[in-house]
Each structure stands twice: as structure tokens, then as C-alpha cells.
Amino acid sequence: MKILVTDDSNGWLEYHLNALKNILPPDTEIDTAKSAKEGLDKITLNIDSPYEVIFTDMQMESDFLPLYAGEWFIKQIQTFPEYENTRIIIISAAPNIKHIAEKYNVEYLPKPMCQLRENYKKLFENV
């Protein structure tokens, strides 16, 4: 499995990596990006071997206002036919996360730390 995690916070990136490594098979490839722009670079560089799962924060760089950077990133991902079967999962503390997820037909996990580890397990129950 090939995963991309996009978040502008080093602490959150580290948290996501540790959580995923603890529940996924050891051969899972996990890449990271620290901005929506870097995430877009990573998905285009991996176009021949697309990510199967992409996690993204909503509130990163402010270049895309009035959209959140993560929302802009999701729109970009969805323009690539190579990524039409990719699971996109928003992980954010943004108050309108559910609405954004429904708008783009993607999954979401709220960011309170006490819930994340259990939510990760639910996402990958069948892996």
C-alpha cells in the first residue's frame, strides 16, 4: 500500500506516521508533504504509481483563500484520472470538515488526538 500524508505541522506528521506504522503492514510505503503545493508535487511525481490513500489537513498555507489549502489540494487530486480510485481522507480540526468531505465525496477524521488512533484502526480494519 502506498500512502501520502499532507500536513504543515511536523508534530502532526510525526503523529500520523507513528499511528499508521503501528496498524499497517511493514511494507506500507508512507510519504509526507508539508503543504498542499508539495502534496501536488508528490502526486504528480507518482502519477505512474499513484497513492492508494491520501490524508490531508485542511488548514495549511493561506495561498488558496477563500478555500482551505487542503480543499484546494483535494480539488487538484480529483482532476487526475490516475487518482480516481484513491481514498482521500481529511484529517483536520476545521469546524466544517464534515461539510467539505461531503462536498468532495471524501472521508474525514476529526483531529482531536484522543479519537485519532481508534479512527485510524477503523479505516484500515480490512487491511
MMTF fields as JSON, N, C-alpha, C and O atoms, coordinates in Angstrom:
{
  "mmtfVersion": "1.0.0",
  "mmtfProducer": "UNKNOWN",
  "numBonds": 507,
  "numAtoms": 508,
  "numGroups": 127,
  "numChains": 1,
  "numModels": 1,
  "chainsPerModel": [1],
  "groupsPerChain": [127],
  "chainIdList": ["A"],
  "bondAtomList": [4, 2, 8, 6, 12, 10, 16, 14, 20, 18, 24, 22, 28, 26, 32, 30, 36, 34, 40, 38, 44, 42, 48, 46, 52, 50, 56, 54, 60, 58, 64, 62, 68, 66, 72, 70, 76, 74, 80, 78, 84, 82, 88, 86, 92, 90, 96, 94, 100, 98, 104, 102, 108, 106, 112, 110, 116, 114, 120, 118, 124, 122, 128, 126, 132, 130, 136, 134, 140, 138, 144, 142, 148, 146, 152, 150, 156, 154, 160, 158, 164, 162, 168, 166, 172, 170, 176, 174, 180, 178, 184, 182, 188, 186, 192, 190, 196, 194, 200, 198, 204, 202, 208, 206, 212, 210, 216, 214, 220, 218, 224, 222, 228, 226, 232, 230, 236, 234, 240, 238, 244, 242, 248, 246, 252, 250, 256, 254, 260, 258, 264, 262, 268, 266, 272, 270, 276, 274, 280, 278, 284, 282, 288, 286, 292, 290, 296, 294, 300, 298, 304, 302, 308, 306, 312, 310, 316, 314, 320, 318, 324, 322, 328, 326, 332, 330, 336, 334, 340, 338, 344, 342, 348, 346, 352, 350, 356, 354, 360, 358, 364, 362, 368, 366, 372, 370, 376, 374, 380, 378, 384, 382, 388, 386, 392, 390, 396, 394, 400, 398, 404, 402, 408, 406, 412, 410, 416, 414, 420, 418, 424, 422, 428, 426, 432, 430, 436, 434, 440, 438, 444, 442, 448, 446, 452, 450, 456, 454, 460, 458, 464, 462, 468, 466, 472, 470, 476, 474, 480, 478, 484, 482, 488, 486, 492, 490, 496, 494, 500, 498, 504, 502],
  "bondOrderList": [1, 1, 1, 1, 1, 1, 1, 1, 1, 1, 1, 1, 1, 1, 1, 1, 1, 1, 1, 1, 1, 1, 1, 1, 1, 1, 1, 1, 1, 1, 1, 1, 1, 1, 1, 1, 1, 1, 1, 1, 1, 1, 1, 1, 1, 1, 1, 1, 1, 1, 1, 1, 1, 1, 1, 1, 1, 1, 1, 1, 1, 1, 1, 1, 1, 1, 1, 1, 1, 1, 1, 1, 1, 1, 1, 1, 1, 1, 1, 1, 1, 1, 1, 1, 1, 1, 1, 1, 1, 1, 1, 1, 1, 1, 1, 1, 1, 1, 1, 1, 1, 1, 1, 1, 1, 1, 1, 1, 1, 1, 1, 1, 1, 1, 1, 1, 1, 1, 1, 1, 1, 1, 1, 1, 1, 1],
  "groupList": [{"groupName": "MET", "atomNameList": ["N", "CA", "C", "O"], "elementList": ["N", "C", "C", "O"], "formalChargeList": [0, 0, 0, 0], "bondAtomList": [1, 0, 2, 1, 3, 2], "bondOrderList": [1, 1, 2], "singleLetterCode": "M", "chemCompType": "L-PEPTIDE LINKING"}, {"groupName": "LYS", "atomNameList": ["N", "CA", "C", "O"], "elementList": ["N", "C", "C", "O"], "formalChargeList": [0, 0, 0, 0], "bondAtomList": [1, 0, 2, 1, 3, 2], "bondOrderList": [1, 1, 2], "singleLetterCode": "K", "chemCompType": "L-PEPTIDE LINKING"}, {"groupName": "ILE", "atomNameList": ["N", "CA", "C", "O"], "elementList": ["N", "C", "C", "O"], "formalChargeList": [0, 0, 0, 0], "bondAtomList": [1, 0, 2, 1, 3, 2], "bondOrderList": [1, 1, 2], "singleLetterCode": "I", "chemCompType": "L-PEPTIDE LINKING"}, {"groupName": "LEU", "atomNameList": ["N", "CA", "C", "O"], "elementList": ["N", "C", "C", "O"], "formalChargeList": [0, 0, 0, 0], "bondAtomList": [1, 0, 2, 1, 3, 2], "bondOrderList": [1, 1, 2], "singleLetterCode": "L", "chemCompType": "L-PEPTIDE LINKING"}, {"groupName": "VAL", "atomNameList": ["N", "CA", "C", "O"], "elementList": ["N", "C", "C", "O"], "formalChargeList": [0, 0, 0, 0], "bondAtomList": [1, 0, 2, 1, 3, 2], "bondOrderList": [1, 1, 2], "singleLetterCode": "V", "chemCompType": "L-PEPTIDE LINKING"}, {"groupName": "THR", "atomNameList": ["N", "CA", "C", "O"], "elementList": ["N", "C", "C", "O"], "formalChargeList": [0, 0, 0, 0], "bondAtomList": [1, 0, 2, 1, 3, 2], "bondOrderList": [1, 1, 2], "singleLetterCode": "T", "chemCompType": "L-PEPTIDE LINKING"}, {"groupName": "ASP", "atomNameList": ["N", "CA", "C", "O"], "elementList": ["N", "C", "C", "O"], "formalChargeList": [0, 0, 0, 0], "bondAtomList": [1, 0, 2, 1, 3, 2], "bondOrderList": [1, 1, 2], "singleLetterCode": "D", "chemCompType": "L-PEPTIDE LINKING"}, {"groupName": "SER", "atomNameList": ["N", "CA", "C", "O"], "elementList": ["N", "C", "C", "O"], "formalChargeList": [0, 0, 0, 0], "bondAtomList": [1, 0, 2, 1, 3, 2], "bondOrderList": [1, 1, 2], "singleLetterCode": "S", "chemCompType": "L-PEPTIDE LINKING"}, {"groupName": "ASN", "atomNameList": ["N", "CA", "C", "O"], "elementList": ["N", "C", "C", "O"], "formalChargeList": [0, 0, 0, 0], "bondAtomList": [1, 0, 2, 1, 3, 2], "bondOrderList": [1, 1, 2], "singleLetterCode": "N", "chemCompType": "L-PEPTIDE LINKING"}, {"groupName": "GLY", "atomNameList": ["N", "CA", "C", "O"], "elementList": ["N", "C", "C", "O"], "formalChargeList": [0, 0, 0, 0], "bondAtomList": [1, 0, 2, 1, 3, 2], "bondOrderList": [1, 1, 2], "singleLetterCode": "G", "chemCompType": "PEPTIDE LINKING"}, {"groupName": "TRP", "atomNameList": ["N", "CA", "C", "O"], "elementList": ["N", "C", "C", "O"], "formalChargeList": [0, 0, 0, 0], "bondAtomList": [1, 0, 2, 1, 3, 2], "bondOrderList": [1, 1, 2], "singleLetterCode": "W", "chemCompType": "L-PEPTIDE LINKING"}, {"groupName": "GLU", "atomNameList": ["N", "CA", "C", "O"], "elementList": ["N", "C", "C", "O"], "formalChargeList": [0, 0, 0, 0], "bondAtomList": [1, 0, 2, 1, 3, 2], "bondOrderList": [1, 1, 2], "singleLetterCode": "E", "chemCompType": "L-PEPTIDE LINKING"}, {"groupName": "TYR", "atomNameList": ["N", "CA", "C", "O"], "elementList": ["N", "C", "C", "O"], "formalChargeList": [0, 0, 0, 0], "bondAtomList": [1, 0, 2, 1, 3, 2], "bondOrderList": [1, 1, 2], "singleLetterCode": "Y", "chemCompType": "L-PEPTIDE LINKING"}, {"groupName": "HIS", "atomNameList": ["N", "CA", "C", "O"], "elementList": ["N", "C", "C", "O"], "formalChargeList": [0, 0, 0, 0], "bondAtomList": [1, 0, 2, 1, 3, 2], "bondOrderList": [1, 1, 2], "singleLetterCode": "H", "chemCompType": "L-PEPTIDE LINKING"}, {"groupName": "ALA", "atomNameList": ["N", "CA", "C", "O"], "elementList": ["N", "C", "C", "O"], "formalChargeList": [0, 0, 0, 0], "bondAtomList": [1, 0, 2, 1, 3, 2], "bondOrderList": [1, 1, 2], "singleLetterCode": "A", "chemCompType": "L-PEPTIDE LINKING"}, {"groupName": "PRO", "atomNameList": ["N", "CA", "C", "O"], "elementList": ["N", "C", "C", "O"], "formalChargeList": [0, 0, 0, 0], "bondAtomList": [1, 0, 2, 1, 3, 2], "bondOrderList": [1, 1, 2], "singleLetterCode": "P", "chemCompType": "L-PEPTIDE LINKING"}, {"groupName": "PHE", "atomNameList": ["N", "CA", "C", "O"], "elementList": ["N", "C", "C", "O"], "formalChargeList": [0, 0, 0, 0], "bondAtomList": [1, 0, 2, 1, 3, 2], "bondOrderList": [1, 1, 2], "singleLetterCode": "F", "chemCompType": "L-PEPTIDE LINKING"}, {"groupName": "GLN", "atomNameList": ["N", "CA", "C", "O"], "elementList": ["N", "C", "C", "O"], "formalChargeList": [0, 0, 0, 0], "bondAtomList": [1, 0, 2, 1, 3, 2], "bondOrderList": [1, 1, 2], "singleLetterCode": "Q", "chemCompType": "L-PEPTIDE LINKING"}, {"groupName": "ARG", "atomNameList": ["N", "CA", "C", "O"], "elementList": ["N", "C", "C", "O"], "formalChargeList": [0, 0, 0, 0], "bondAtomList": [1, 0, 2, 1, 3, 2], "bondOrderList": [1, 1, 2], "singleLetterCode": "R", "chemCompType": "L-PEPTIDE LINKING"}, {"groupName": "CYS", "atomNameList": ["N", "CA", "C", "O"], "elementList": ["N", "C", "C", "O"], "formalChargeList": [0, 0, 0, 0], "bondAtomList": [1, 0, 2, 1, 3, 2], "bondOrderList": [1, 1, 2], "singleLetterCode": "C", "chemCompType": "L-PEPTIDE LINKING"}],
  "groupTypeList": [0, 1, 2, 3, 4, 5, 6, 6, 7, 8, 9, 10, 3, 11, 12, 13, 3, 8, 14, 3, 1, 8, 2, 3, 15, 15, 6, 5, 11, 2, 6, 5, 14, 1, 7, 14, 1, 11, 9, 3, 6, 1, 2, 5, 3, 8, 2, 6, 7, 15, 12, 11, 4, 2, 16, 5, 6, 0, 17, 0, 11, 7, 6, 16, 3, 15, 3, 12, 14, 9, 11, 10, 16, 2, 1, 17, 2, 17, 5, 16, 15, 11, 12, 11, 8, 5, 18, 2, 2, 2, 2, 7, 14, 14, 15, 8, 2, 1, 13, 2, 14, 11, 1, 12, 8, 4, 11, 12, 3, 15, 1, 15, 0, 19, 17, 3, 18, 11, 8, 12, 1, 1, 3, 16, 11, 8, 4],
  "groupIdList": [1, 2, 3, 4, 5, 6, 7, 8, 9, 10, 11, 12, 13, 14, 15, 16, 17, 18, 19, 20, 21, 22, 23, 24, 25, 26, 27, 28, 29, 30, 31, 32, 33, 34, 35, 36, 37, 38, 39, 40, 41, 42, 43, 44, 45, 46, 47, 48, 49, 50, 51, 52, 53, 54, 55, 56, 57, 58, 59, 60, 61, 62, 63, 64, 65, 66, 67, 68, 69, 70, 71, 72, 73, 74, 75, 76, 77, 78, 79, 80, 81, 82, 83, 84, 85, 86, 87, 88, 89, 90, 91, 92, 93, 94, 95, 96, 97, 98, 99, 100, 101, 102, 103, 104, 105, 106, 107, 108, 109, 110, 111, 112, 113, 114, 115, 116, 117, 118, 119, 120, 121, 122, 123, 124, 125, 126, 127],
  "secStructList": [7, 3, 3, 3, 3, 3, 7, 1, 7, 2, 2, 2, 2, 2, 2, 2, 2, 2, 2, 2, 2, 2, 2, 1, 7, 6, 6, 7, 3, 3, 3, 3, 3, 1, 1, 2, 2, 2, 2, 2, 2, 2, 2, 2, 2, 6, 6, 6, 1, 7, 7, 1, 3, 3, 3, 3, 7, 1, 1, 7, 7, 1, 6, 6, 6, 6, 1, 7, 2, 2, 2, 2, 2, 2, 2, 2, 2, 6, 6, 7, 4, 4, 4, 6, 6, 7, 3, 3, 3, 3, 3, 3, 7, 7, 6, 6, 2, 2, 2, 2, 2, 2, 2, 2, 6, 7, 3, 3, 3, 3, 7, 7, 2, 2, 2, 2, 2, 2, 2, 2, 2, 2, 2, 6, 6, 6, 7],
  "xCoordList": [0.847, 0.0, 0.894, 1.963, 0.438, 1.194, 0.319, -0.795, 0.851, 0.086, 0.848, 2.074, 0.104, 0.665, -0.055, -1.284, 0.716, 0.174, 0.642, 1.841, -0.321, -0.013, -0.49, -1.683, 0.461, 0.159, 1.325, 2.48, 1.03, 2.093, 2.75, 3.714, 2.259, 2.806, 3.69, 3.234, 4.961, 5.863, 5.339, 5.445, 4.777, 4.252, 3.127, 3.085, 2.209, 1.104, 1.598, 1.13, 2.541, 3.085, 3.669, 3.421, 4.44, 5.052, 3.98, 4.102, 2.945, 1.856, 1.175, 0.96, 0.845, 0.187, 1.078, 0.603, 2.356, 3.282, 3.337, 3.252, 3.48, 3.551, 2.262, 2.3, 1.124, -0.157, -0.315, -0.72, 0.001, -0.139, 0.835, 0.465, 2.069, 3.065, 2.7, 3.075, 1.964, 1.57, 0.419, 0.228, -0.35, -1.516, -1.449, -2.255, -0.511, -0.425, 0.735, 1.663, 0.691, 1.791, 3.119, 3.138, 4.231, 5.543, 5.992, 6.835, 5.444, 5.858, 5.067, 5.212, 4.237, 3.469, 4.419, 5.254, 4.292, 5.116, 4.344, 3.241, 4.941, 4.277, 5.171, 6.282, 4.665, 5.355, 4.663, 3.51, 5.383, 4.798, 5.015, 5.933, 4.136, 4.263, 3.865, 2.958, 4.554, 4.322, 3.442, 3.309, 2.846, 1.944, 1.117, 1.438, 0.053, -0.775, 0.037, -0.092, 0.87, 1.705, 2.678, 2.86, 3.303, 4.219, 3.454, 3.955, 2.247, 1.412, 1.11, 1.171, 0.783, 0.52, 1.767, 1.672, 2.923, 4.176, 4.359, 4.746, 4.08, 4.256, 3.289, 3.681, 2.025, 1.093, 1.446, 1.254, 1.956, 2.34, 3.611, 3.745, 4.54, 5.755, 5.447, 6.201, 4.35, 3.976, 2.807, 2.1, 2.602, 1.454, 1.451, 0.383, 2.628, 2.708, 2.459, 2.191, 2.55, 2.278, 1.55, 2.137, 0.272, -0.467, -0.604, -0.584, -0.742, -1.031, -2.413, -3.333, -2.542, -3.843, -4.674, -5.904, -3.986, -4.644, -3.888, -2.658, -4.645, -4.047, -4.778, -5.993, -4.012, -4.527, -4.134, -3.01, -5.039, -4.681, -5.309, -6.461, -4.526, -5.02, -5.756, -5.536, -6.604, -7.31, -6.561, -6.374, -6.133, -5.593, -4.071, -3.39, -3.553, -2.108, -1.768, -2.158, -1.065, -0.706, -1.955, -2.985, -1.865, -3.043, -3.161, -3.944, -2.417, -2.393, -3.704, -3.902, -4.594, -5.755, -7.073, -8.145, -6.99, -8.209, -9.106, -8.591, -10.422, -11.185, -11.241, -11.838, -10.66, -10.608, -9.508, -8.503, -9.704, -8.601, -7.591, -7.957, -6.323, -5.297, -5.617, -5.425, -6.102, -6.455, -7.604, -7.636, -8.55, -9.675, -9.163, -9.571, -8.284, -7.666, -6.934, -7.037, -6.201, -5.445, -6.372, -6.074, -7.486, -8.45, -8.961, -9.056, -9.285, -9.766, -8.717, -9.057, -7.445, -6.374, -6.264, -6.169, -6.278, -6.179, -7.282, -7.043, -8.481, -9.636, -9.639, -10.514, -8.689, -8.588, -7.781, -7.817, -7.057, -6.21, -6.968, -7.367, -7.176, -7.849, -7.093, -7.701, -5.782, -4.966, -5.315, -5.033, -5.924, -6.256, -7.751, -8.213, -8.506, -9.954, -10.327, -11.416, -9.465, -9.749, -9.017, -9.05, -8.366, -7.623, -8.577, -9.471, -8.38, -9.132, -8.51, -7.306, -9.322, -8.866, -9.529, -10.749, -8.7, -9.202, -8.713, -7.511, -9.659, -9.333, -9.114, -9.934, -8.001, -7.774, -7.576, -6.568, -8.542, -8.483, -9.317, -10.245, -8.967, -9.765, -10.705, -11.416, -10.717, -11.603, -13.048, -13.468, -13.805, -15.168, -16.12, -17.112, -15.843, -16.733, -16.196, -16.509, -15.396, -14.759, -15.78, -15.573, -16.874, -17.883, -18.506, -18.696, -18.82, -19.413, -18.452, -18.866, -17.194, -16.193, -16.053, -15.999, -15.995, -15.873, -17.059, -16.886, -18.246, -19.439, -19.419, -19.806, -18.974, -18.918, -18.04, -18.379, -16.912, -15.967, -16.054, -15.262, -17.017, -17.204, -15.936, -15.485, -15.375, -14.184, -14.503, -15.563, -13.575, -13.732, -13.091, -12.331, -13.405, -12.779, -12.618, -13.37, -11.616, -11.387, -11.181, -10.328, -11.946, -11.677, -10.321, -9.888, -9.646, -8.284, -8.113, -6.967, -9.099, -8.769, -7.98, -8.414, -6.839, -5.913, -6.538, -6.202, -7.432, -7.987, -8.779, -8.958, -9.252, -10.052, -9.266, -9.694, -8.15, -7.474, -7.023, -7.271, -6.379, -5.839, -6.95, -6.779, -8.07, -9.197, -9.778, -10.169, -9.838, -10.345, -9.437, -9.927, -8.122, -7.192, -7.474, -7.536, -7.644, -7.896, -9.149, -9.166, -10.19, -11.432, -11.231, -11.812, -10.404, -10.165, -9.522, -9.8, -8.651, -7.877, -8.224, -7.362, -9.451, -9.867, -9.68, -9.407, -9.817, -9.749, -8.404, -8.278, -7.402, -6.069, -5.263, -4.113],
  "yCoordList": [-1.173, 0.0, 1.238, 1.254, 2.253, 3.496, 4.652, 4.855, 5.408, 6.459, 7.772, 7.793, 8.875, 10.217, 10.921, 10.934, 11.507, 12.289, 13.733, 14.003, 14.659, 16.071, 16.891, 16.935, 17.543, 18.389, 19.342, 18.955, 20.586, 21.579, 21.552, 22.283, 20.738, 20.642, 19.405, 18.284, 19.613, 18.475, 17.522, 16.304, 18.07, 17.242, 16.337, 15.157, 16.895, 16.089, 15.071, 13.932, 15.469, 14.491, 13.301, 12.151, 13.579, 12.507, 11.64, 10.416, 12.275, 11.53, 10.592, 9.413, 11.137, 10.332, 9.161, 8.034, 9.428, 8.368, 7.249, 6.072, 7.618, 6.606, 5.802, 4.578, 6.48, 5.777, 4.798, 3.654, 5.24, 4.378, 3.204, 2.075, 3.471, 2.39, 1.321, 0.159, 1.715, 0.751, -0.15, -1.214, 0.251, -0.558, -1.145, -2.009, -0.692, -1.171, -2.148, -2.159, -2.961, -3.898, -3.153, -2.017, -3.8, -3.142, -2.714, -1.827, -3.329, -2.96, -1.774, -1.436, -1.141, 0.025, 1.196, 1.51, 1.835, 2.996, 4.254, 4.496, 5.057, 6.269, 7.471, 7.582, 8.369, 9.615, 10.757, 10.637, 11.866, 13.041, 14.283, 14.354, 15.257, 16.572, 17.603, 17.371, 18.75, 19.774, 20.919, 21.928, 20.776, 21.811, 21.209, 20.143, 21.906, 21.451, 21.474, 20.578, 22.49, 22.573, 21.404, 20.813, 21.069, 19.932, 18.628, 17.72, 18.536, 17.361, 17.185, 16.073, 18.289, 18.229, 17.778, 16.976, 18.281, 17.835, 16.326, 15.634, 15.824, 14.384, 13.539, 12.503, 13.977, 13.14, 13.161, 12.157, 14.275, 14.295, 13.483, 12.831, 13.516, 12.704, 11.205, 10.394, 10.842, 9.439, 9.039, 8.077, 9.756, 9.528, 8.112, 7.55, 7.54, 6.196, 5.09, 3.943, 5.45, 4.524, 5.316, 5.656, 5.601, 6.521, 6.035, 4.839, 7.001, 6.694, 6.049, 6.431, 5.083, 4.435, 5.201, 5.178, 5.883, 6.675, 7.99, 8.012, 9.09, 10.403, 11.04, 11.235, 11.361, 12.097, 13.556, 13.847, 14.474, 15.88, 16.676, 16.463, 17.588, 18.596, 19.63, 19.707, 20.405, 21.48, 22.8, 23.49, 23.152, 24.48, 24.454, 24.186, 24.742, 24.795, 26.182, 27.177, 26.282, 27.596, 28.38, 27.788, 29.704, 30.556, 31.054, 31.966, 30.487, 30.951, 30.733, 31.322, 29.914, 29.488, 30.044, 29.577, 31.043, 31.652, 32.136, 32.682, 31.963, 31.573, 30.072, 29.665, 29.229, 27.787, 27.507, 28.215, 26.473, 25.954, 25.348, 24.915, 25.321, 24.699, 23.227, 22.736, 22.527, 21.115, 20.912, 19.931, 21.842, 21.765, 21.962, 21.246, 22.921, 23.144, 21.874, 21.463, 21.264, 20.048, 18.92, 18.225, 18.734, 17.697, 17.95, 17.021, 19.193, 19.523, 19.16, 18.657, 19.411, 19.078, 17.567, 17.084, 16.83, 15.361, 14.809, 13.929, 15.331, 14.802, 15.149, 14.684, 15.95, 16.224, 15.14, 15.065, 14.304, 13.276, 11.956, 11.401, 11.442, 10.138, 9.022, 8.051, 9.155, 8.129, 7.996, 6.971, 9.033, 9.037, 8.85, 9.094, 8.423, 8.302, 7.217, 7.271, 6.242, 5.19, 5.381, 4.503, 6.51, 6.805, 7.249, 8.064, 6.711, 7.178, 8.486, 8.556, 9.511, 10.797, 10.999, 10.902, 11.283, 11.416, 12.736, 12.978, 13.575, 14.833, 14.541, 13.882, 15.036, 14.985, 16.432, 17.055, 16.962, 18.388, 18.745, 18.028, 19.864, 20.447, 21.516, 22.166, 21.703, 22.701, 22.39, 21.234, 23.402, 23.154, 22.629, 21.979, 22.895, 22.471, 21.257, 21.072, 20.44, 19.289, 18.327, 17.832, 18.063, 17.14, 17.679, 16.928, 18.955, 19.583, 19.506, 19.184, 19.797, 19.748, 18.314, 18.089, 17.354, 15.945, 15.525, 14.842, 15.925, 15.583, 16.276, 15.682, 17.52, 18.288, 17.593, 17.584, 17.01, 16.384, 14.856, 14.185, 14.312, 12.869, 12.146, 11.184, 12.632, 12.034, 11.696, 12.048, 11.017, 10.647, 11.712, 12.555, 11.665, 12.615, 12.018, 11.139, 12.527, 12.206, 13.525, 14.318, 13.776, 14.974, 14.831, 13.713, 15.946, 15.892, 15.759, 15.608, 15.798, 15.607, 14.329, 13.255, 14.437, 13.313, 12.107, 10.97, 12.331, 11.208, 10.266, 9.098, 10.74, 9.913, 9.361, 8.382, 9.955, 9.604, 8.154, 7.498, 7.641, 6.285, 5.266, 4.369, 5.392, 4.487, 4.682, 3.713, 5.926, 6.194, 5.592, 5.067, 5.656, 5.024, 3.528, 2.96, 2.899, 1.458, 1.127, 0.146, 1.924, 1.69, 1.815, 1.053, 2.78, 2.983, 1.778, 1.468, 1.088, 0.004, -1.349, -2.225, -1.537, -2.805, -3.992, -5.098, -3.792, -4.905, -5.071, -5.84, -4.365, -4.449, -5.539, -5.77],
  "zCoordList": [0.0, 0.0, 0.0, 0.61, -0.687, -0.826, -0.332, -0.814, 0.646, 1.318, 1.294, 1.401, 1.153, 1.288, 2.433, 2.488, 3.347, 4.453, 4.268, 4.195, 4.195, 3.967, 5.154, 5.456, 5.827, 6.989, 7.173, 6.997, 7.526, 7.686, 9.058, 9.287, 9.966, 11.313, 11.439, 11.212, 11.801, 11.992, 13.059, 12.913, 14.125, 15.197, 14.731, 15.079, 13.939, 13.42, 12.397, 12.384, 11.539, 10.585, 11.328, 10.966, 12.363, 13.154, 13.821, 13.865, 14.33, 14.961, 13.952, 14.231, 12.785, 11.748, 11.316, 11.185, 11.1, 10.685, 11.719, 11.37, 12.994, 14.053, 14.135, 14.266, 14.059, 14.136, 12.982, 13.187, 11.776, 10.601, 10.638, 10.317, 11.027, 11.08, 12.1, 11.947, 13.147, 14.172, 13.749, 14.338, 12.742, 12.37, 10.963, 10.618, 10.157, 8.77, 8.594, 9.404, 7.55, 7.298, 7.124, 6.651, 7.507, 7.46, 6.065, 5.935, 5.029, 3.676, 3.118, 1.943, 3.943, 3.508, 3.265, 4.114, 2.113, 1.776, 2.167, 1.677, 3.062, 3.529, 3.225, 3.742, 2.376, 2.062, 2.792, 3.207, 2.945, 3.588, 2.731, 1.914, 2.947, 2.309, 3.357, 4.157, 3.347, 4.366, 3.887, 4.58, 2.722, 2.202, 1.08, 0.555, 0.723, -0.401, -1.689, -2.523, -1.853, -3.062, -3.137, -4.202, -2.014, -2.001, -2.228, -2.889, -1.682, -1.92, -3.396, -3.921, -4.069, -5.51, -6.263, -7.192, -5.873, -6.492, -6.324, -7.266, -5.123, -4.854, -5.689, -6.227, -5.801, -6.582, -8.06, -8.747, -8.567, -9.982, -10.218, -11.253, -9.27, -9.402, -9.341, -9.878, -8.695, -8.525, -9.418, -9.119, -10.491, -11.369, -11.967, -12.212, -12.202, -12.777, -11.749, -12.106, -10.488, -9.387, -8.295, -7.268, -8.528, -7.656, -6.211, -5.921, -5.338, -3.935, -3.855, -4.579, -2.981, -2.76, -1.742, -1.784, -0.82, 0.218, 0.361, 0.413, 0.425, 0.678, 1.852, 1.815, 2.897, 4.039, 3.866, 3.456, 4.17, 4.095, 5.224, 5.601, 5.745, 6.674, 5.832, 4.623, 6.433, 5.721, 5.823, 4.821, 7.029, 7.3, 7.233, 8.223, 6.034, 5.837, 5.295, 5.906, 4.185, 3.65, 3.253, 2.93, 3.275, 3.053, 1.606, 1.338, 0.69, -0.7, -1.447, -2.51, -0.927, -1.696, -1.173, -1.555, -0.298, 0.253, -0.873, -1.849, -0.791, 0.386, 0.636, 1.632, -0.203, 0.063, 1.086, 1.135, 1.898, 2.688, 1.713, 0.62, 2.112, 1.267, 1.007, -0.106, 2.025, 1.852, 0.887, 0.144, 0.898, -0.038, -1.471, -2.386, -1.651, -2.964, -3.411, -4.567, -2.49, -2.787, -3.236, -4.208, -2.54, -2.924, -4.341, -5.143, -4.646, -5.999, -7.045, -8.116, -6.742, -7.685, -7.869, -8.997, -6.776, -6.85, -7.743, -8.57, -7.569, -8.29, -9.775, -10.505, -10.242, -11.679, -12.409, -13.637, -11.661, -12.257, -12.364, -11.34, -13.569, -13.701, -12.981, -12.529, -12.874, -12.219, -10.727, -10.105, -10.171, -8.745, -8.482, -7.368, -9.484, -9.288, -8.281, -7.709, -8.05, -7.07, -5.745, -4.882, -5.586, -4.368, -3.263, -3.489, -2.084, -0.909, -0.452, -0.206, -0.34, 0.17, 1.518, 1.649, 2.526, 3.887, 4.472, 4.58, 4.844, 5.505, 6.988, 7.627, 7.528, 8.971, 9.398, 9.063, 10.138, 10.431, 11.648, 12.023, 12.252, 13.334, 12.781, 13.547, 11.467, 10.856, 11.245, 11.187, 11.638, 12.117, 11.047, 11.379, 9.781, 8.696, 7.935, 6.759, 8.597, 7.96, 7.343, 6.235, 8.051, 7.533, 6.248, 5.291, 6.218, 5.033, 3.837, 2.723, 4.072, 2.992, 2.482, 1.273, 3.386, 2.984, 2.125, 1.116, 2.517, 1.733, 0.375, -0.632, 0.343, -0.906, -1.954, -3.138, -1.523, -2.452, -2.451, -3.112, -1.709, -1.644, -1.176, -1.798, -0.068, 0.535, 1.993, 2.512, 2.628, 4.031, 4.92, 4.443, 6.217, 7.131, 8.528, 8.948, 9.223, 10.629, 11.36, 10.963, 12.421, 13.22, 13.898, 14.179, 14.165, 14.669, 16.186, 16.608, 17.015, 18.44, 18.643, 18.228, 19.272, 19.413, 20.107, 19.777, 21.052, 21.793, 20.885, 21.23, 19.747, 18.854, 17.665, 17.053, 17.333, 16.081, 16.0, 14.988, 17.012, 16.915, 16.653, 15.827, 17.337, 17.096, 15.704, 15.053, 15.241, 13.891, 12.83, 11.83, 13.028, 12.093, 12.011, 10.921, 13.156, 13.166, 12.367, 11.623, 12.511, 11.776, 10.268, 9.495, 9.848, 8.418, 7.765, 6.606, 8.515, 7.93, 8.539, 8.612, 8.972, 9.573, 8.638, 9.104, 7.356, 6.418, 5.746, 4.793, 6.226, 5.609, 6.268, 5.893]
}
